[in-house]
Amino acid sequence: MDNNREFLMRRLHSLLGVIPIGLFLTQHLIVNHFATQGVEAFNQAAHFLANLPFVIFLEIFVIYLPLMYHAFYGLYIAFTAKNNPGHYSYMRNILFVAQRYTGVFLVVFIAWHVFETRFQVAIGAAEADFNMMENILSNPFMFAFYVLGVLSATFHLANGLWSFFVTWGITVSEKAQRYSTYFTLLVFIVLSIIGIRALFAFI
């Protein structure tokens, strides 16, 4: 692949991982967290999103197309990339590898999640409400699968943010990258708590 083209594709991959995918993930977890306030609170939040103006346009161009590009190009990176150059720490290399593994797992998890939820709604087999998620998560194996999915997604976003800041020249110095590590760790913890609390609210 031409170096300039690959550079631009990696930049786009990095950008889409934060905007809009990262923002969508954050919003999705927050909406799910309404389940902790009861059935009616979650159903109202889900109904509001489902009835936004131009919702199909938003889903296709703001969620699905960016997500597909990020996923498929991410798979290409995962199966062709070598470990980070030596100027990164051992821990950073471990996180680099974990980023690849969680990315591959998330392709499977998200495809299954969309099939179980959005696709079932589209064919009229189910309604996007509290009962849908309650039925899915009543299976202990599926609950564990979703816990792993949430933790993989929050880690992938948080660690991806760190790489995004470096890639786009936002954190150049070692000090800036250290503070970025603290910030992205906080993002991982907060979003994980929100996501896991929501899952437990459905059971």
C-alpha positions as CSV (number, residue, x, y, z in Angstrom):
1,M,0.0,0.0,0.0
2,D,1.3,3.5,-0.9
3,N,2.8,5.2,2.2
4,N,0.8,8.4,1.8
5,R,-2.4,6.5,1.3
6,E,-1.8,4.3,4.3
7,F,-0.9,7.3,6.4
8,L,-4.2,9.0,5.5
9,M,-6.2,5.8,6.0
10,R,-4.7,5.3,9.5
11,R,-5.4,8.9,10.4
12,L,-9.0,8.5,9.3
13,H,-9.2,5.2,11.2
14,S,-7.9,7.0,14.3
15,L,-10.3,10.0,13.9
16,L,-13.4,7.8,13.3
17,G,-12.6,5.8,16.4
18,V,-13.0,8.9,18.5
19,I,-15.5,10.9,16.4
20,P,-18.2,9.7,15.9
21,I,-17.7,6.1,17.2
22,G,-16.3,7.0,20.7
23,L,-19.0,9.7,21.2
24,F,-21.6,7.2,20.1
25,L,-20.3,4.5,22.5
26,T,-20.4,7.1,25.4
27,Q,-23.9,8.1,24.5
28,H,-25.0,4.5,24.1
29,L,-23.7,3.6,27.6
30,I,-25.3,6.6,29.2
31,V,-28.7,5.8,27.7
32,N,-28.4,2.2,28.8
33,H,-27.6,3.5,32.3
34,F,-31.1,4.8,32.5
35,A,-32.0,1.2,33.2
36,T,-30.7,1.8,36.8
37,Q,-33.6,4.2,37.3
38,G,-36.2,1.6,36.3
39,V,-38.0,0.2,33.3
40,E,-39.9,3.4,32.4
41,A,-36.8,5.6,32.5
42,F,-34.9,3.3,30.1
43,N,-37.9,2.9,27.7
44,Q,-38.4,6.7,27.5
45,A,-34.7,7.2,26.7
46,A,-34.6,4.5,24.1
47,H,-37.9,5.7,22.6
48,F,-36.5,9.3,22.4
49,L,-33.4,8.1,20.4
50,A,-35.5,5.8,18.2
51,N,-37.7,8.7,17.1
52,L,-35.0,11.3,16.4
53,P,-35.5,13.1,13.1
54,F,-33.6,11.5,10.2
55,V,-32.7,8.5,12.5
56,I,-32.0,6.2,9.6
57,F,-29.7,8.7,8.0
58,L,-27.9,9.2,11.3
59,E,-27.6,5.5,11.9
60,I,-26.1,4.8,8.4
61,F,-23.8,7.8,8.1
62,V,-22.9,8.6,11.7
63,I,-22.8,5.0,13.1
64,Y,-22.7,2.1,10.7
65,L,-20.4,3.4,7.9
66,P,-17.8,4.9,10.2
67,L,-18.0,1.7,12.4
68,M,-17.6,-0.6,9.4
69,Y,-14.5,1.3,8.1
70,H,-13.0,1.4,11.6
71,A,-13.7,-2.3,12.1
72,F,-12.4,-3.6,8.7
73,Y,-9.4,-1.4,8.5
74,G,-8.7,-2.2,12.2
75,L,-8.7,-5.9,11.3
76,Y,-6.2,-5.2,8.6
77,I,-4.0,-3.4,11.1
78,A,-4.5,-6.2,13.7
79,F,-3.3,-8.9,11.4
80,T,-0.5,-7.0,9.7
81,A,1.0,-4.8,12.4
82,K,4.1,-5.6,14.4
83,N,4.7,-4.5,18.0
84,N,5.4,-0.9,18.8
85,P,8.9,0.5,18.1
86,G,11.3,0.2,21.0
87,H,10.9,3.8,22.2
88,Y,7.6,2.8,23.8
89,S,7.6,1.2,27.2
90,Y,6.9,-2.5,27.8
91,M,3.5,-1.7,29.3
92,R,2.7,0.4,26.3
93,N,3.5,-2.5,24.0
94,I,1.2,-4.8,26.1
95,L,-1.6,-2.2,25.7
96,F,-0.8,-2.1,21.9
97,V,-1.3,-5.9,21.7
98,A,-4.5,-5.7,23.9
99,Q,-5.8,-3.0,21.6
100,R,-5.6,-5.4,18.7
101,Y,-7.2,-8.3,20.5
102,T,-10.1,-6.3,21.9
103,G,-10.6,-4.8,18.4
104,V,-11.0,-8.3,16.8
105,F,-13.3,-9.4,19.6
106,L,-15.4,-6.3,19.3
107,V,-16.0,-7.0,15.6
108,V,-17.7,-10.3,16.7
109,F,-19.4,-8.8,19.7
110,I,-20.9,-5.7,17.9
111,A,-22.1,-7.8,14.9
112,W,-23.9,-10.1,17.4
113,H,-25.3,-7.2,19.4
114,V,-26.6,-5.5,16.3
115,F,-28.2,-8.8,15.2
116,E,-29.8,-9.4,18.5
117,T,-31.2,-5.9,18.9
118,R,-31.3,-3.5,15.9
119,F,-31.9,-6.3,13.3
120,Q,-34.6,-7.9,15.3
121,V,-36.4,-4.5,15.6
122,A,-35.9,-3.9,11.8
123,I,-37.7,-7.2,10.9
124,G,-40.4,-6.6,13.4
125,A,-39.4,-9.5,15.6
126,A,-38.9,-7.4,18.8
127,E,-39.2,-4.0,20.2
128,A,-36.2,-2.0,21.5
129,D,-37.2,-1.7,25.1
130,F,-36.2,-2.9,28.6
131,N,-37.7,-6.3,28.1
132,M,-35.5,-7.0,25.1
133,M,-32.3,-6.5,27.0
134,E,-33.7,-8.3,30.1
135,N,-34.5,-11.4,27.9
136,I,-31.0,-11.3,26.3
137,L,-29.1,-10.9,29.6
138,S,-31.2,-13.5,31.5
139,N,-28.8,-16.1,30.0
140,P,-25.7,-16.2,32.3
141,F,-23.4,-16.9,29.3
142,M,-24.8,-14.0,27.4
143,F,-24.5,-11.8,30.4
144,A,-20.8,-12.7,30.7
145,F,-20.4,-12.1,26.9
146,Y,-21.9,-8.6,27.3
147,V,-19.7,-7.8,30.3
148,L,-16.7,-8.8,28.3
149,G,-18.0,-6.7,25.4
150,V,-18.5,-3.6,27.5
151,L,-15.1,-3.9,29.1
152,S,-13.5,-4.5,25.7
153,A,-15.2,-1.5,24.2
154,T,-14.4,0.9,27.0
155,F,-10.7,-0.3,27.0
156,H,-10.5,0.0,23.3
157,L,-11.9,3.5,23.3
158,A,-9.7,4.7,26.3
159,N,-6.5,3.2,24.9
160,G,-7.4,4.4,21.4
161,L,-7.8,7.9,22.8
162,W,-4.2,7.7,24.1
163,S,-3.0,6.7,20.6
164,F,-5.2,9.4,19.0
165,F,-3.6,12.1,21.1
166,V,-0.1,11.0,20.1
167,T,-1.0,10.4,16.4
168,W,-2.6,13.8,16.0
169,G,0.3,15.6,17.8
170,I,-1.7,16.6,20.8
171,T,0.5,14.8,23.4
172,V,4.1,15.1,22.1
173,S,6.2,15.3,25.3
174,E,6.7,12.4,27.7
175,K,5.0,14.5,30.5
176,A,1.9,15.1,28.2
177,Q,1.7,11.4,27.4
178,R,1.9,10.5,31.1
179,Y,-1.0,12.8,31.9
180,S,-2.8,11.4,28.9
181,T,-2.4,7.9,30.5
182,Y,-4.0,9.1,33.7
183,F,-6.9,10.7,31.8
184,T,-7.6,7.7,29.5
185,L,-7.4,5.4,32.6
186,L,-10.1,7.6,34.2
187,V,-12.2,7.4,30.9
188,F,-11.9,3.6,31.0
189,I,-12.9,3.4,34.7
190,V,-15.9,5.8,34.5
191,L,-17.3,4.3,31.3
192,S,-16.8,0.7,32.5
193,I,-18.8,1.5,35.7
194,I,-21.6,3.1,33.7
195,G,-21.7,0.1,31.3
196,I,-21.5,-2.6,33.9
197,R,-24.1,-1.0,36.2
198,A,-26.5,-0.8,33.3
199,L,-26.0,-4.5,32.5
200,F,-26.8,-5.4,36.1
201,A,-29.9,-3.2,36.1
202,F,-31.4,-5.5,33.4
203,I,-31.2,-8.7,35.4
